[in-house]
Amino acid sequence: IHLSKVPYSPSNIDKHRKIILRVLRIALDKGLIKWTISEKKIFRPKIIEHKSIHLLPVEIKMIENLITIDHSEKQATDLFLLMCYTGQSFADIKKLHPTEVQFQENNQIKFWSFQRQKTKNPISLVLTNSAMEIIKKYNYDFSLTMANATFNKTIKEVCKNAGITNEVTASLGGKVQTLPKFRFVTAHTGRRTCLTNL
């Protein structure tokens, strides 16, 4: 009940709910607690409606063509576009290291080889020229760029200024709402956009 009142995504709420229920089930099995409500009702899976968005190729182009003099907006734009170009997470881009970028065939093909922070799985992907331009701009180091929370706030303003304002229906704050599209854009939208548009 408490989690449904805070601005967490439905998937995040469900993750915490499953952890709580796992602990309760172990406690029940060991006889550490007694429950008056039927177990069937307690452990019944909860179906949560969740709708996500991605950007269309034309909308990515709108962001690429946006001219801004604000430093924070420029940085948020670069980070977001790099997520759209590579399909990788904000956390993985933040920890990119120069040794992870490799060149082959007379420097014509660029690879980014690294271990994903979330899953620890090894990843190797080809970097496009557009992606390499951004990486070189930051001298292969994004560690000092803005934090995730600041990025999520700034990228919304970038998308708004780029004209991504058509109304769509998606999940926000644990609820499905109809709002201007830029309101739903977060760091994860970049990764989802890349994977959807492949």
Rosetta blueprint (number, residue, H / E / L):
1 I L
2 H L
3 L H
4 S H
5 K H
6 V L
7 P L
8 Y L
9 S L
10 P H
11 S H
12 N H
13 I H
14 D H
15 K H
16 H H
17 R H
18 K H
19 I H
20 I H
21 L H
22 R H
23 V H
24 L H
25 R H
26 I H
27 A H
28 L H
29 D H
30 K L
31 G L
32 L L
33 I L
34 K L
35 W L
36 T L
37 I L
38 S L
39 E H
40 K H
41 K H
42 I H
43 F L
44 R L
45 P L
46 K L
47 I L
48 I L
49 E L
50 H L
51 K L
52 S L
53 I L
54 H L
55 L L
56 L L
57 P H
58 V H
59 E H
60 I H
61 K H
62 M H
63 I H
64 E H
65 N L
66 L L
67 I L
68 T L
69 I L
70 D L
71 H H
72 S H
73 E H
74 K H
75 Q H
76 A H
77 T H
78 D H
79 L H
80 F H
81 L H
82 L H
83 M H
84 C H
85 Y H
86 T H
87 G L
88 Q L
89 S L
90 F H
91 A H
92 D H
93 I H
94 K H
95 K L
96 L L
97 H L
98 P H
99 T H
100 E H
101 V E
102 Q E
103 F E
104 Q E
105 E L
106 N L
107 N L
108 Q L
109 I E
110 K E
111 F E
112 W E
113 S E
114 F E
115 Q E
116 R L
117 Q L
118 K L
119 T L
120 K L
121 N L
122 P E
123 I E
124 S E
125 L E
126 V E
127 L E
128 T L
129 N H
130 S H
131 A H
132 M H
133 E H
134 I H
135 I H
136 K H
137 K H
138 Y L
139 N L
140 Y L
141 D L
142 F L
143 S L
144 L L
145 T L
146 M L
147 A L
148 N H
149 A H
150 T H
151 F H
152 N H
153 K H
154 T H
155 I H
156 K H
157 E H
158 V H
159 C H
160 K H
161 N H
162 A H
163 G L
164 I L
165 T L
166 N L
167 E E
168 V E
169 T E
170 A E
171 S E
172 L E
173 G L
174 G L
175 K E
176 V E
177 Q E
178 T E
179 L E
180 P E
181 K H
182 F H
183 R H
184 F H
185 V L
186 T L
187 A H
188 H H
189 T H
190 G H
191 R H
192 R H
193 T H
194 C H
195 L H
196 T H
197 N H
198 L L
